[in-house]
Amino acid sequence: MIASERFERAAVLGVAVAEEARRLLGRHLDAAGGEGGDGTVLVDVPYPDAAVVTALLDVAAECFGERGDSVEEIRQAALETLLQLAGFDDESQLNSGQVRR
């Protein structure tokens, strides 16, 4: 397999992981705990979806080379990167409690 094919497959996998994270978070957004004082949206993802989200974050953290003082900091950094890839940014509908589908 040539390098361009490997990069293409990695890009497809990255988008798929980002979209799956987006789908799972969007699925549980309606039951979200609300919005924090700094505009952070809190989403409680119950089991078994939580196990999938955790695995996605661990894979993303490894792929993106995320670093942090704790596992949770590393996963948070990976989540922020995934949400950027999935189109959730400061102006997204996620911040207002509405998810684009």
Order of alpha helices (4+ residues) and beta strands (2+ residues): alpha-beta-beta-alpha-alpha
